[in-house]
Amino acid sequence: MSADTLLHTPLYSLHTESGGKMVPFAGYAMPLNYADGIMAEHRHVRDHAGLFDVSHMGQVRLRARSGDGEAAALALERLVPADIASLKNGKQRYTQFTNEKGGILDDLMVARMGESLLLVINAACKDADIAHLQDELADCVVEVLEDRALLALQGPEAEAALAALAPAVRDMKFMDVLEVDVDGALCTISRSGYTGEDGFEISLPAMDASRVARKLLEQPAVKLIGLGARDSLRLEAGMCLYGSDIDETTTPVEAALEWSIQKSRRRGGARAGGFPGADVILAQLEEGVSRRRVGLLPEGRAPVRGGAPLYADVEFATPLGKVTSGAFGPTVEAPVAMGYVATDYAAPQTSVVAELRGRAVPAVVQALPFVPARFKR
């Protein structure tokens, strides 16, 4: 895709004014990093607060045609393995769209907002996700929120920075969702994010996005952060990136995401199954899988990137799987990676070998996350 055809978020001018290194991402021109560089930006989020533009992601409001919030929740349960019906107003939950083989079409966040649900979906998948919702949920209105932007404010000083403009956020806990005025813009704010740090995601009208972002950047703790640090932060936090760590060939159980499938949707539960691939996924929950997503700590200082094969031995005689994400972890101060290995090799402290340009790199399976989460519970 040429630079001329890339889409711009409402914060494009802010990025370019601020010296953002713009790169193509999911059809958009997005900032990879700013003048300080990825490592410094990563550390700033861990120590202070970083502001991310995630407006490229899709936002969808889902309502039952009957107007009943319970009906909308039950309708969405036909497409996802999570318990949506018990989701309380002002709460959010993580889940996945699955296919008939149990593979993951996308992962998403779902918030209950009165009689409707607010969905946040991945940028690269949003057209397919919207079509999927429209095709499968004829009893619902699928409203694509084209005129919304999405900001993420992440880090230990995020609460203080946002509370200076919206004091009510101080009372929010992890996965709470609140509608609140921020500098004259009516925002839908969730206490969540993609870094492992405490923080917020702020959905707001596109026309207000630049003004609110600039207001937040007036706070001494807040700096703009690009995609590069977003990736290294989420990797240290053990969070999956769709298209790398999860895709249509991986199930939630293989991906170690079974925590997101509540008891009510499992065998014997009040609303067991009923979603695509349920037979496969529910059987895996009881019987296990042949491979699992794990954390990996490679030896040395060189990152082992996604795609690198994994073996049981330095002779590369016994294939185990492959690395799906890898980078240098600035907080860990060492390379970190995630990947899939045969289940017999998935226990923490198991030794494996990655192949890096024909060279054997010893690695150890590590429990995730690499950096403990600091959510406000």
DOPA-559923 format. One record per residue (C-alpha): residue number from 1; x, y, z. Coordinates in nm, 3 decimals, m for minus. Each point is the difference from the previous one (the first is absolute). Layout:
residues N
+-----+---------+---------+---------+
| num |       x |       y |       z |
+-----+---------+---------+---------+
| NUM |       X |       Y |       Z |
...
+-----+---------+---------+---------+
END
This chain:
residues 377
+-----+---------+---------+---------+
| num |       x |       y |       z |
+-----+---------+---------+---------+
|   1 |   0.000 |   0.000 |   0.000 |
|   2 |   0.149 |   0.335 |  m0.099 |
|   3 |   0.029 |   0.295 |   0.238 |
|   4 |  m0.267 |   0.178 |  m0.206 |
|   5 |  m0.263 |  m0.267 |   0.068 |
|   6 |   0.065 |  m0.049 |   0.372 |
|   7 |  m0.280 |   0.109 |   0.231 |
|   8 |   0.059 |   0.265 |   0.265 |
|   9 |  m0.131 |  m0.001 |   0.356 |
|  10 |  m0.131 |   0.326 |   0.153 |
|  11 |   0.341 |   0.038 |   0.171 |
|  12 |   0.209 |  m0.018 |  m0.320 |
|  13 |   0.094 |   0.370 |   0.014 |
|  14 |   0.098 |  m0.032 |   0.366 |
|  15 |   0.230 |  m0.293 |  m0.084 |
|  16 |   0.173 |   0.180 |  m0.284 |
|  17 |   0.034 |   0.325 |   0.200 |
|  18 |   0.154 |  m0.204 |   0.282 |
|  19 |   0.260 |  m0.163 |  m0.225 |
|  20 |  m0.166 |  m0.340 |  m0.023 |
|  21 |   0.168 |  m0.249 |  m0.235 |
|  22 |  m0.305 |  m0.097 |  m0.204 |
|  23 |  m0.031 |  m0.355 |  m0.135 |
|  24 |  m0.280 |  m0.203 |  m0.167 |
|  25 |  m0.199 |  m0.210 |   0.248 |
|  26 |  m0.332 |  m0.173 |  m0.075 |
|  27 |  m0.065 |   0.247 |  m0.283 |
|  28 |   0.075 |   0.309 |   0.211 |
|  29 |   0.297 |   0.233 |   0.031 |
|  30 |   0.100 |  m0.052 |   0.364 |
|  31 |   0.292 |   0.119 |   0.215 |
|  32 |   0.267 |  m0.266 |   0.061 |
|  33 |   0.182 |   0.226 |   0.244 |
|  34 |   0.096 |   0.359 |   0.074 |
|  35 |   0.338 |   0.170 |   0.057 |
|  36 |   0.082 |  m0.178 |   0.327 |
|  37 |  m0.016 |  m0.343 |  m0.164 |
|  38 |  m0.178 |  m0.324 |   0.085 |
|  39 |   0.206 |  m0.098 |   0.306 |
|  40 |  m0.047 |   0.338 |   0.171 |
|  41 |  m0.371 |   0.005 |  m0.085 |
|  42 |  m0.043 |  m0.350 |   0.144 |
|  43 |   0.169 |   0.101 |   0.326 |
|  44 |  m0.204 |   0.322 |   0.022 |
|  45 |  m0.323 |  m0.205 |   0.000 |
|  46 |   0.132 |  m0.232 |   0.271 |
|  47 |   0.109 |   0.296 |   0.217 |
|  48 |  m0.246 |   0.280 |  m0.083 |
|  49 |  m0.282 |   0.015 |  m0.261 |
|  50 |  m0.014 |  m0.044 |  m0.376 |
|  51 |  m0.270 |   0.112 |  m0.243 |
|  52 |  m0.066 |  m0.233 |  m0.294 |
|  53 |  m0.217 |   0.064 |  m0.305 |
|  54 |  m0.202 |  m0.318 |  m0.061 |
|  55 |  m0.267 |   0.166 |  m0.214 |
|  56 |   0.072 |  m0.247 |  m0.281 |
|  57 |  m0.185 |  m0.266 |   0.198 |
|  58 |  m0.366 |  m0.067 |  m0.068 |
|  59 |  m0.280 |   0.110 |   0.233 |
|  60 |  m0.346 |  m0.154 |  m0.035 |
|  61 |  m0.321 |   0.043 |   0.197 |
|  62 |  m0.217 |  m0.311 |   0.004 |
|  63 |  m0.370 |   0.021 |   0.088 |
|  64 |  m0.279 |  m0.254 |  m0.019 |
|  65 |  m0.278 |   0.108 |  m0.235 |
|  66 |  m0.236 |  m0.063 |   0.290 |
|  67 |   0.190 |   0.263 |   0.201 |
|  68 |   0.071 |  m0.253 |   0.276 |
|  69 |   0.357 |   0.000 |   0.134 |
|  70 |  m0.026 |  m0.362 |   0.113 |
|  71 |  m0.098 |  m0.103 |  m0.353 |
|  72 |   0.305 |   0.178 |  m0.142 |
|  73 |   0.229 |  m0.178 |   0.245 |
|  74 |  m0.149 |  m0.341 |  m0.079 |
|  75 |   0.027 |   0.073 |  m0.372 |
|  76 |   0.372 |   0.077 |   0.027 |
|  77 |   0.049 |  m0.326 |   0.192 |
|  78 |  m0.085 |  m0.180 |  m0.326 |
|  79 |   0.337 |   0.125 |  m0.135 |
|  80 |   0.232 |   0.004 |   0.305 |
|  81 |   0.087 |  m0.246 |   0.281 |
|  82 |  m0.016 |   0.257 |   0.284 |
|  83 |  m0.293 |   0.053 |   0.237 |
|  84 |  m0.147 |   0.328 |  m0.126 |
|  85 |  m0.345 |  m0.039 |   0.157 |
|  86 |   0.134 |   0.040 |   0.355 |
|  87 |   0.205 |   0.309 |  m0.089 |
|  88 |  m0.120 |   0.281 |   0.224 |
|  89 |  m0.069 |   0.351 |  m0.125 |
|  90 |   0.322 |   0.201 |  m0.002 |
|  91 |   0.223 |  m0.308 |  m0.022 |
|  92 |   0.220 |  m0.134 |  m0.279 |
|  93 |   0.119 |  m0.349 |  m0.098 |
|  94 |   0.259 |  m0.147 |  m0.238 |
|  95 |  m0.102 |  m0.272 |  m0.248 |
|  96 |   0.053 |  m0.136 |  m0.353 |
|  97 |  m0.200 |  m0.059 |  m0.317 |
|  98 |   0.053 |  m0.368 |  m0.088 |
|  99 |  m0.046 |  m0.207 |  m0.315 |
| 100 |  m0.147 |  m0.349 |  m0.041 |
| 101 |   0.339 |  m0.161 |   0.066 |
| 102 |   0.045 |   0.195 |   0.323 |
| 103 |   0.252 |   0.239 |  m0.156 |
| 104 |   0.005 |   0.367 |   0.093 |
| 105 |  m0.137 |   0.244 |  m0.261 |
| 106 |   0.084 |   0.297 |   0.223 |
| 107 |   0.019 |   0.094 |   0.367 |
| 108 |  m0.205 |   0.287 |   0.137 |
| 109 |  m0.121 |   0.192 |   0.302 |
| 110 |  m0.371 |   0.013 |   0.086 |
| 111 |  m0.151 |   0.259 |   0.235 |
| 112 |  m0.358 |   0.005 |   0.129 |
| 113 |  m0.140 |   0.352 |  m0.034 |
| 114 |  m0.365 |  m0.004 |   0.104 |
| 115 |  m0.204 |  m0.179 |  m0.266 |
| 116 |   0.288 |  m0.018 |  m0.250 |
| 117 |   0.345 |  m0.155 |  m0.025 |
| 118 |   0.311 |   0.191 |  m0.106 |
| 119 |   0.253 |  m0.212 |  m0.189 |
| 120 |   0.362 |   0.095 |  m0.073 |
| 121 |   0.151 |  m0.210 |  m0.278 |
| 122 |   0.339 |  m0.020 |  m0.169 |
| 123 |   0.078 |   0.234 |  m0.289 |
| 124 |   0.114 |  m0.269 |  m0.244 |
| 125 |  m0.312 |  m0.209 |   0.066 |
| 126 |  m0.268 |   0.265 |   0.037 |
| 127 |  m0.158 |  m0.029 |  m0.346 |
| 128 |  m0.024 |  m0.379 |   0.031 |
| 129 |  m0.126 |   0.027 |   0.361 |
| 130 |  m0.272 |   0.248 |  m0.092 |
| 131 |  m0.113 |  m0.219 |  m0.291 |
| 132 |   0.000 |  m0.302 |   0.235 |
| 133 |  m0.221 |   0.182 |   0.251 |
| 134 |  m0.237 |   0.121 |  m0.270 |
| 135 |  m0.027 |  m0.345 |  m0.164 |
| 136 |  m0.047 |  m0.199 |   0.320 |
| 137 |  m0.201 |   0.235 |   0.224 |
| 138 |  m0.301 |   0.099 |  m0.211 |
| 139 |  m0.191 |   0.060 |   0.325 |
| 140 |   0.240 |   0.280 |   0.092 |
| 141 |   0.090 |   0.347 |  m0.126 |
| 142 |   0.374 |   0.019 |  m0.072 |
| 143 |   0.094 |   0.369 |   0.020 |
| 144 |   0.355 |   0.075 |  m0.116 |
| 145 |   0.126 |   0.305 |   0.191 |
| 146 |   0.192 |   0.163 |  m0.284 |
| 147 |   0.016 |   0.343 |   0.164 |
| 148 |   0.182 |  m0.114 |   0.315 |
| 149 |   0.366 |   0.012 |   0.095 |
| 150 |   0.171 |  m0.220 |   0.261 |
| 151 |   0.285 |   0.105 |   0.229 |
| 152 |   0.186 |  m0.216 |   0.251 |
| 153 |   0.160 |   0.163 |   0.304 |
| 154 |   0.225 |  m0.255 |   0.173 |
| 155 |   0.240 |  m0.005 |   0.292 |
| 156 |   0.017 |   0.049 |   0.378 |
| 157 |  m0.069 |   0.376 |  m0.032 |
| 158 |  m0.290 |  m0.043 |  m0.246 |
| 159 |  m0.266 |   0.032 |   0.271 |
| 160 |   0.133 |   0.330 |   0.131 |
| 161 |   0.034 |   0.140 |  m0.353 |
| 162 |  m0.354 |  m0.090 |  m0.107 |
| 163 |  m0.154 |   0.087 |   0.337 |
| 164 |   0.126 |   0.359 |  m0.046 |
| 165 |  m0.258 |   0.023 |  m0.282 |
| 166 |  m0.258 |  m0.255 |   0.125 |
| 167 |   0.019 |  m0.059 |   0.378 |
| 168 |  m0.254 |  m0.286 |  m0.011 |
| 169 |   0.255 |  m0.237 |  m0.153 |
| 170 |   0.178 |  m0.030 |   0.335 |
| 171 |  m0.279 |  m0.228 |   0.122 |
| 172 |   0.019 |  m0.237 |  m0.299 |
| 173 |   0.145 |  m0.351 |   0.034 |
| 174 |   0.148 |  m0.228 |  m0.266 |
| 175 |  m0.256 |  m0.073 |  m0.276 |
| 176 |  m0.246 |   0.264 |   0.122 |
| 177 |  m0.157 |   0.215 |  m0.274 |
| 178 |  m0.136 |   0.351 |   0.055 |
| 179 |  m0.150 |   0.277 |  m0.211 |
| 180 |   0.150 |   0.329 |   0.114 |
| 181 |   0.073 |   0.351 |  m0.126 |
| 182 |   0.366 |   0.070 |  m0.078 |
| 183 |   0.071 |   0.361 |  m0.094 |
| 184 |  m0.347 |   0.036 |  m0.150 |
| 185 |   0.004 |  m0.333 |  m0.189 |
| 186 |  m0.236 |  m0.281 |   0.104 |
| 187 |   0.234 |  m0.298 |   0.027 |
| 188 |  m0.048 |  m0.369 |   0.065 |
| 189 |   0.296 |  m0.100 |   0.216 |
| 190 |   0.106 |  m0.351 |   0.095 |
| 191 |   0.265 |  m0.073 |   0.261 |
| 192 |   0.199 |  m0.239 |  m0.215 |
| 193 |   0.275 |  m0.011 |  m0.258 |
| 194 |   0.264 |  m0.199 |  m0.181 |
| 195 |   0.317 |   0.062 |   0.201 |
| 196 |  m0.044 |  m0.183 |   0.332 |
| 197 |  m0.002 |   0.340 |   0.170 |
| 198 |  m0.292 |   0.175 |   0.165 |
| 199 |  m0.168 |   0.229 |  m0.247 |
| 200 |  m0.300 |   0.094 |  m0.209 |
| 201 |  m0.139 |  m0.026 |  m0.351 |
| 202 |  m0.197 |   0.309 |  m0.097 |
| 203 |  m0.261 |  m0.012 |  m0.278 |
| 204 |  m0.105 |   0.348 |  m0.106 |
| 205 |  m0.140 |   0.193 |  m0.297 |
| 206 |   0.260 |   0.034 |  m0.276 |
| 207 |  m0.045 |   0.377 |  m0.007 |
| 208 |   0.107 |   0.022 |   0.368 |
| 209 |   0.294 |  m0.242 |  m0.018 |
| 210 |   0.281 |   0.243 |  m0.080 |
| 211 |  m0.110 |   0.252 |   0.262 |
| 212 |  m0.033 |  m0.261 |   0.278 |
| 213 |   0.331 |  m0.162 |  m0.095 |
| 214 |   0.176 |   0.336 |   0.017 |
| 215 |  m0.161 |   0.068 |   0.340 |
| 216 |   0.133 |  m0.331 |   0.131 |
| 217 |   0.344 |   0.077 |  m0.140 |
| 218 |   0.005 |   0.321 |   0.206 |
| 219 |   0.039 |  m0.227 |   0.305 |
| 220 |   0.375 |  m0.030 |   0.077 |
| 221 |  m0.019 |  m0.380 |   0.037 |
| 222 |  m0.155 |  m0.063 |  m0.344 |
| 223 |   0.190 |  m0.056 |  m0.325 |
| 224 |  m0.110 |  m0.126 |  m0.341 |
| 225 |   0.097 |  m0.364 |  m0.057 |
| 226 |   0.017 |  m0.187 |  m0.331 |
| 227 |  m0.072 |  m0.349 |  m0.128 |
| 228 |   0.352 |  m0.128 |   0.069 |
| 229 |  m0.024 |   0.042 |   0.376 |
| 230 |  m0.361 |  m0.117 |  m0.005 |
| 231 |   0.125 |  m0.330 |  m0.140 |
| 232 |   0.287 |  m0.047 |   0.246 |
| 233 |  m0.226 |   0.095 |   0.294 |
| 234 |  m0.274 |  m0.248 |  m0.095 |
| 235 |   0.261 |  m0.272 |  m0.058 |
| 236 |   0.149 |   0.047 |   0.348 |
| 237 |  m0.360 |  m0.011 |   0.130 |
| 238 |  m0.055 |  m0.338 |  m0.173 |
| 239 |  m0.287 |   0.136 |  m0.213 |
| 240 |  m0.083 |  m0.148 |  m0.341 |
| 241 |   0.025 |   0.192 |  m0.325 |
| 242 |  m0.261 |  m0.115 |  m0.253 |
| 243 |   0.165 |  m0.126 |  m0.318 |
| 244 |   0.318 |  m0.093 |   0.187 |
| 245 |  m0.077 |  m0.188 |   0.323 |
| 246 |  m0.359 |  m0.092 |  m0.085 |
| 247 |  m0.183 |  m0.051 |  m0.329 |
| 248 |  m0.250 |  m0.229 |  m0.172 |
| 249 |   0.229 |  m0.301 |   0.054 |
| 250 |   0.029 |   0.042 |   0.379 |
| 251 |  m0.273 |  m0.072 |   0.254 |
| 252 |  m0.047 |   0.190 |   0.327 |
| 253 |   0.118 |  m0.307 |   0.194 |
| 254 |   0.317 |  m0.041 |  m0.207 |
| 255 |   0.059 |   0.373 |   0.048 |
| 256 |  m0.028 |  m0.033 |   0.382 |
| 257 |  m0.307 |   0.225 |  m0.003 |
| 258 |  m0.238 |  m0.246 |   0.166 |
| 259 |  m0.027 |   0.242 |   0.296 |
| 260 |  m0.225 |   0.208 |  m0.231 |
| 261 |  m0.258 |  m0.284 |  m0.029 |
| 262 |  m0.222 |   0.017 |   0.306 |
| 263 |  m0.153 |  m0.306 |   0.170 |
| 264 |  m0.349 |   0.078 |  m0.134 |
| 265 |   0.119 |  m0.060 |  m0.360 |
| 266 |   0.186 |  m0.325 |   0.074 |
| 267 |  m0.143 |  m0.350 |   0.010 |
| 268 |  m0.253 |  m0.022 |   0.280 |
| 269 |  m0.039 |   0.378 |   0.010 |
| 270 |  m0.329 |   0.190 |  m0.022 |
| 271 |   0.061 |   0.098 |  m0.366 |
| 272 |   0.266 |  m0.247 |  m0.106 |
| 273 |   0.125 |   0.019 |  m0.358 |
| 274 |  m0.212 |   0.148 |  m0.276 |
| 275 |   0.288 |   0.195 |  m0.157 |
| 276 |   0.200 |  m0.097 |  m0.312 |
| 277 |   0.252 |  m0.275 |   0.072 |
| 278 |  m0.149 |  m0.071 |   0.343 |
| 279 |   0.036 |  m0.377 |  m0.036 |
| 280 |   0.373 |   0.036 |  m0.070 |
| 281 |   0.070 |   0.260 |   0.268 |
| 282 |  m0.205 |  m0.160 |   0.277 |
| 283 |   0.162 |  m0.338 |  m0.070 |
| 284 |   0.344 |   0.163 |   0.021 |
| 285 |  m0.088 |   0.155 |   0.337 |
| 286 |  m0.062 |  m0.350 |   0.138 |
| 287 |   0.246 |  m0.211 |  m0.196 |
| 288 |   0.290 |   0.238 |  m0.058 |
| 289 |   0.185 |   0.106 |  m0.316 |
| 290 |   0.313 |  m0.108 |  m0.182 |
| 291 |   0.160 |   0.346 |   0.004 |
| 292 |  m0.008 |   0.309 |   0.221 |
| 293 |   0.098 |   0.365 |  m0.018 |
| 294 |   0.285 |   0.067 |   0.242 |
| 295 |   0.242 |   0.273 |   0.097 |
| 296 |   0.364 |  m0.045 |  m0.098 |
| 297 |   0.322 |   0.154 |   0.134 |
| 298 |   0.275 |  m0.045 |  m0.262 |
| 299 |   0.365 |   0.007 |   0.108 |
| 300 |   0.220 |   0.292 |  m0.099 |
| 301 |  m0.103 |   0.349 |  m0.107 |
| 302 |  m0.133 |  m0.057 |  m0.353 |
| 303 |  m0.381 |  m0.014 |  m0.036 |
| 304 |  m0.149 |  m0.315 |  m0.153 |
| 305 |  m0.272 |   0.129 |  m0.232 |
| 306 |  m0.335 |  m0.144 |  m0.106 |
| 307 |   0.031 |  m0.292 |  m0.242 |
| 308 |   0.313 |  m0.151 |   0.153 |
| 309 |  m0.034 |  m0.381 |   0.029 |
| 310 |   0.018 |  m0.161 |   0.345 |
| 311 |   0.162 |  m0.337 |   0.069 |
| 312 |   0.070 |  m0.231 |   0.292 |
| 313 |   0.371 |  m0.031 |  m0.084 |
| 314 |   0.294 |   0.189 |  m0.150 |
| 315 |   0.010 |  m0.245 |  m0.292 |
| 316 |  m0.347 |   0.126 |  m0.106 |
| 317 |  m0.115 |  m0.363 |  m0.011 |
| 318 |  m0.324 |   0.035 |   0.200 |
| 319 |  m0.226 |   0.288 |  m0.115 |
| 320 |  m0.221 |   0.147 |   0.274 |
| 321 |  m0.168 |   0.301 |  m0.160 |
| 322 |   0.096 |   0.358 |  m0.074 |
| 323 |   0.043 |   0.345 |   0.148 |
| 324 |  m0.296 |   0.231 |  m0.070 |
| 325 |   0.123 |   0.327 |   0.158 |
| 326 |   0.346 |   0.103 |   0.111 |
| 327 |   0.183 |   0.321 |   0.094 |
| 328 |   0.243 |   0.145 |   0.250 |
| 329 |  m0.187 |   0.068 |   0.324 |
| 330 |   0.122 |   0.334 |   0.140 |
| 331 |  m0.151 |  m0.066 |   0.346 |
| 332 |   0.126 |  m0.359 |   0.015 |
| 333 |   0.331 |   0.125 |  m0.148 |
| 334 |   0.021 |  m0.313 |  m0.213 |
| 335 |  m0.160 |  m0.154 |  m0.309 |
| 336 |  m0.353 |  m0.133 |   0.053 |
| 337 |  m0.221 |  m0.203 |  m0.230 |
| 338 |  m0.322 |  m0.199 |  m0.021 |
| 339 |  m0.072 |  m0.303 |  m0.211 |
| 340 |  m0.163 |  m0.340 |  m0.025 |
| 341 |   0.168 |  m0.319 |   0.117 |
| 342 |  m0.109 |  m0.362 |   0.035 |
| 343 |  m0.188 |  m0.030 |   0.331 |
| 344 |   0.265 |  m0.231 |   0.149 |
| 345 |   0.243 |   0.294 |  m0.023 |
| 346 |  m0.236 |   0.271 |   0.126 |
| 347 |   0.082 |  m0.009 |   0.372 |
| 348 |   0.195 |   0.298 |   0.138 |
| 349 |   0.379 |  m0.045 |   0.012 |
| 350 |  m0.005 |  m0.257 |  m0.283 |
| 351 |   0.301 |   0.040 |  m0.229 |
| 352 |  m0.062 |   0.042 |  m0.373 |
| 353 |   0.204 |   0.125 |  m0.296 |
| 354 |  m0.086 |   0.273 |  m0.251 |
| 355 |   0.158 |   0.009 |  m0.344 |
| 356 |   0.138 |   0.345 |  m0.080 |
| 357 |   0.154 |   0.020 |  m0.349 |
| 358 |   0.117 |  m0.361 |   0.022 |
| 359 |   0.141 |   0.044 |   0.351 |
| 360 |  m0.140 |  m0.175 |   0.308 |
| 361 |  m0.113 |   0.246 |   0.270 |
| 362 |  m0.085 |  m0.167 |   0.334 |
| 363 |  m0.319 |   0.129 |   0.162 |
| 364 |  m0.200 |  m0.077 |   0.312 |
| 365 |  m0.380 |  m0.016 |   0.021 |
| 366 |  m0.118 |   0.278 |   0.231 |
| 367 |  m0.334 |   0.049 |   0.173 |
| 368 |  m0.186 |   0.304 |  m0.135 |
| 369 |  m0.006 |   0.293 |   0.046 |
| 370 |   0.369 |   0.094 |  m0.004 |
| 371 |  m0.086 |   0.323 |   0.187 |
| 372 |  m0.273 |  m0.026 |   0.268 |
| 373 |  m0.323 |   0.184 |  m0.085 |
| 374 |  m0.080 |   0.310 |   0.203 |
| 375 |  m0.374 |   0.027 |  m0.064 |
| 376 |  m0.208 |   0.178 |   0.266 |
| 377 |  m0.233 |  m0.267 |   0.133 |
+-----+---------+---------+---------+
END
